């Protein structure tokens, strides 16, 4: 409605005389007709621009839907990448244990081979050479008989250990390949999201400058038309009846054109409106804004002698942050030591605050849907105070707070199925 009032204000603004002119210099009737034609053209141009803005808003809604789908895909890819990373870590641990066992078996086999080498250097006497030393010869034969099976067993065990190490190396290489593919897919999805966000921003800015210029032109034409009308009235007092008829026709035309502008504005607002999720009815229906685990819940000791007014969520590096609610962006920008902060108004006097992001893609005044990306985490925690056992954290931390009437409250009942963890 603000745009309608602005247009009506421009069309019916009290007019001032720009300059005085005499009947000898110009034909005021012709000039007035020309100005009225230009004013009519300007009004029609404004109506067209408003209709184009309505189409742009509808296109933004379609992009919002695509952004929600891409955000859901990115979340799935992040989850898969987390699983692959955990599997790689386990394979590395198993490989290290297998290499240690292999080293031990090699050491055992080396000891047996060293014993055999000593026997070879000092063998027992042969009975043919020393038939009287039967006992010593028998002892040597028994020693060879006992050692050789053990050497064979150790050799077999060493061969199996080597094979196990090779299998672990192959599995580790395969998982690293999967990790690289998953990371490449995630990077592509994030690039697609950045492209859609840029396109949405351009659509929201389209036609705005043209509409401002056209309104300024309409204001100047309206003032000029008023000055010319006054001049015509002074010069043609004898034609009062004709002037009244022309004025009535002009008023009817202006009213018709104003109605057309109002209808175009109504269509634009209708395109912008959409059903929103009522926040007070959304208990148990909201999803966490990011992947990760909860470090502190509402009401927990904050380590500074007070209680938490929101929750702290540890996230993977570079994780995307999604809007948990439908609403309007009230604030988006840097705030003190909290890095990037976004405040969302979901209606009914509620506010949702998210802080600790490295980058935000939302802007004030923007309408947002639940699940639509609003920012991205960085590689480290924000400079905001982290107390107790959290001071050594290296991973980024997202702070989430729900407020009503300038007071924070427990958000736990709003998460899906009363979920206690943000992992999905």
Secondary structure, DSSP 8 states (H G I E B T S, - for coil): -HHHHHHHHHHT----------TTT--HHHHHHHHHHHHHHHHHHHHHHHHHHHHHHHHHHHHHHHHHHHHHHHHHHHHHHHHHHHHHHHHHHHHHHHHHHHHHHHHHHHHHHHHHHHHHHT----TTT-TT-HHHHHHHHHHHHHHHHHHHHHHHHHHHHHHHHHHHHHHHHHHHHHHHHHHHHHHHHHHHHHHHHHHHHHHHHTTHHHHHHHHHHHHHHHHHHHHHHHHHHHHTGGGHHHHHHHHHHHHHHHHHHHHHHHHHHHHHHHHH------GGG-TTTB--SSSSEEEE-TTSB-SSSSB-SSEEEE--TT-EEE-SS-EEEEEEEE-TTS-EEEEEEEETTEEEEEEEESEE---TT-EE-TT-EEEE--SS--SS---GGGTT--S-EEEEEEEETTEEE--GGGBGGG-S----
